[in-house]
Every structure is written in C-alpha cells, then in structure tokens.
Amino acid sequence: MRVRATILALSLAVVAHPAGAQTHGGCTTSPAKFAGQGPTFTLPPELKNTSKTIAFEIDIGSDGRVRGLQMDQNSGDGAVDLSLRQTLQAAAYEPPQTGCVAYSGSMYVRYDLPAPYAPQSATPPKLNTNCTPYVLAFLSPAPRDRRRTGSATVAVELDAAGTQTATPVLRKSSGSPVLDAEALRIAKTGQYNFLRESSCVPQPFTYNLELTFE
C-alpha cells in the first residue's frame, strides 16, 4: 500500500492563502513544501503498526536542503519508522520564499496509516521535554537592488514563546555589507513561532535563520 503525506503546518510568509504561491513584483511568496508532488511511501505487506499516524517535523534550509528531521509520532513499527525517515531525508524540498528572499523554515508532515495491528489504549499524547519544536518564521524583506545576491545566516535568540530575547547576530556573511545589514534587519523585525502540532515542549532556543537573496 502506498500512502502520501498530509502537510499540516508550513513555514509561511504573511500570505492570505497559505496553501498556494503568490507573485508580487516578480517575487514569489510561498511556503516550504515538497518539490513536485512529494514522496510517496510504500508500506510493507506485514505492517505491525500500533498507531493510526506517523508524523515528522522537517527543518529546511534556505537552499532546500534538510537541516533537521525529527519524529513526532511513531507508528509502533520500527522498520516502517526508519524507512519513512530515510524517504523524507532523501526527498527534494523548496524553501519558503517572500520578497525574492528564500529562507529557512519548517514543515509538519503526517502520514495516515491503516487500522492499527495492535492498537494501544487511548491515552492523551505526552509532551516531550527532550526536544524543541522547529521554528516558523514570518519575515518582511524590503525592496532592494536584485543585482546583489548571496546567502547569510543570522542567530536569533528566542524564549519559549518565540519572542526575541537579544539583538540578532550575523553568524555567516553574504559577502555584501548591504545584504548583511538587510539580513539583520529582516531577522530583527521578524516574528517567530514554534510548530504548534509538535509534541515537543518549546524551550529557549537559538534559531539559525538562513536567508538567500535571489
């Protein structure tokens, strides 16, 4: 049996309709997403899941690479969990974009599974204090001379509510003082949330915001 992921939460710029891309002034505004149709996953014939769903959080860099991948709900079948993790790790992604800037973001991806082989007793999901949910950034780039391109990384200190607690610090330069200054401004004026679907408990966190000026 083949199943396809349901994307529950995407890293978004401020858009009216998060599910689709919009274009303004030649720049695309779109959420983080799978490239193309996204991966499908073939379940083994002897599936022994104890859960109805399996879910992952995916942290995506501004170049589309996978920066982090953590399981949020396991299926109860270790082989299935590992196989799906490898599938998502190898998949192609498009980073979120706004104002002709691609930036790092996250996705919450859930697969619905067949009826459990050995269903567990119905208990509320426990919060996990050993992990931190991935971050969603809401950014507002300013119009700029698009002849300048490059990538920068800015460290953003967040508390458990996603509020900035210090002035952002440039961690990796784009090679352009103008773009570096804009990267710091974007980071400082941005808003940040943790993935709400996650069972991880938000904690104070240093978020490495990647920005690629296209």
DASULQUI-V761644 format. One record per residue. N is the residue number from 1. RES is the residue in one letter. PHI is phi in whole degrees, 0 to 359 (NA if undefined). Layout:
N&RES&PHI + N&RES&PHI
//
This chain:
1&M&NA + 2&R&251 + 3&V&233 + 4&R&241 + 5&A&288 + 6&T&253 + 7&I&271 + 8&L&266 + 9&A&218 + 10&L&234 + 11&S&281 + 12&L&236 + 13&A&277 + 14&V&281 + 15&V&229 + 16&A&284 + 17&H&232 + 18&P&302 + 19&A&288 + 20&G&232 + 21&A&274 + 22&Q&231 + 23&T&236 + 24&H&223 + 25&G&60 + 26&G&84 + 27&C&249 + 28&T&267 + 29&T&247 + 30&S&207 + 31&P&278 + 32&A&297 + 33&K&198 + 34&F&292 + 35&A&284 + 36&G&69 + 37&Q&278 + 38&G&84 + 39&P&285 + 40&T&251 + 41&F&231 + 42&T&265 + 43&L&281 + 44&P&290 + 45&P&295 + 46&E&253 + 47&L&296 + 48&K&234 + 49&N&280 + 50&T&248 + 51&S&229 + 52&K&277 + 53&T&221 + 54&I&225 + 55&A&221 + 56&F&228 + 57&E&258 + 58&I&234 + 59&D&258 + 60&I&244 + 61&G&282 + 62&S&291 + 63&D&259 + 64&G&91 + 65&R&282 + 66&V&276 + 67&R&272 + 68&G&200 + 69&L&212 + 70&Q&226 + 71&M&283 + 72&D&253 + 73&Q&225 + 74&N&263 + 75&S&276 + 76&G&94 + 77&D&248 + 78&G&301 + 79&A&293 + 80&V&294 + 81&D&301 + 82&L&293 + 83&S&297 + 84&L&291 + 85&R&302 + 86&Q&294 + 87&T&297 + 88&L&290 + 89&Q&296 + 90&A&272 + 91&A&290 + 92&A&262 + 93&Y&229 + 94&E&247 + 95&P&286 + 96&P&295 + 97&Q&219 + 98&T&197 + 99&G&59 + 100&C&62 + 101&V&231 + 102&A&270 + 103&Y&217 + 104&S&288 + 105&G&198 + 106&S&220 + 107&M&225 + 108&Y&248 + 109&V&241 + 110&R&236 + 111&Y&249 + 112&D&272 + 113&L&253 + 114&P&297 + 115&A&307 + 116&P&302 + 117&Y&292 + 118&A&222 + 119&P&301 + 120&Q&279 + 121&S&295 + 122&A&288 + 123&T&230 + 124&P&299 + 125&P&298 + 126&K&271 + 127&L&284 + 128&N&254 + 129&T&273 + 130&N&266 + 131&C&215 + 132&T&240 + 133&P&299 + 134&Y&289 + 135&V&255 + 136&L&253 + 137&A&250 + 138&F&240 + 139&L&238 + 140&S&226 + 141&P&294 + 142&A&269 + 143&P&303 + 144&R&208 + 145&D&285 + 146&R&284 + 147&R&287 + 148&R&269 + 149&T&230 + 150&G&156 + 151&S&233 + 152&A&226 + 153&T&236 + 154&V&237 + 155&A&275 + 156&V&242 + 157&E&276 + 158&L&237 + 159&D&267 + 160&A&293 + 161&A&263 + 162&G&85 + 163&T&271 + 164&Q&293 + 165&T&244 + 166&A&202 + 167&T&290 + 168&P&303 + 169&V&238 + 170&L&289 + 171&R&260 + 172&K&220 + 173&S&279 + 174&S&279 + 175&G&94 + 176&S&236 + 177&P&302 + 178&V&294 + 179&L&291 + 180&D&298 + 181&A&296 + 182&E&291 + 183&A&299 + 184&L&293 + 185&R&294 + 186&I&300 + 187&A&297 + 188&K&292 + 189&T&270 + 190&G&286 + 191&Q&243 + 192&Y&226 + 193&N&229 + 194&F&270 + 195&L&303 + 196&R&285 + 197&E&286 + 198&S&294 + 199&S&271 + 200&C&287 + 201&V&266 + 202&P&303 + 203&Q&221 + 204&P&307 + 205&F&204 + 206&T&262 + 207&Y&264 + 208&N&270 + 209&L&279 + 210&E&263 + 211&L&228 + 212&T&244 + 213&F&275 + 214&E&260
//
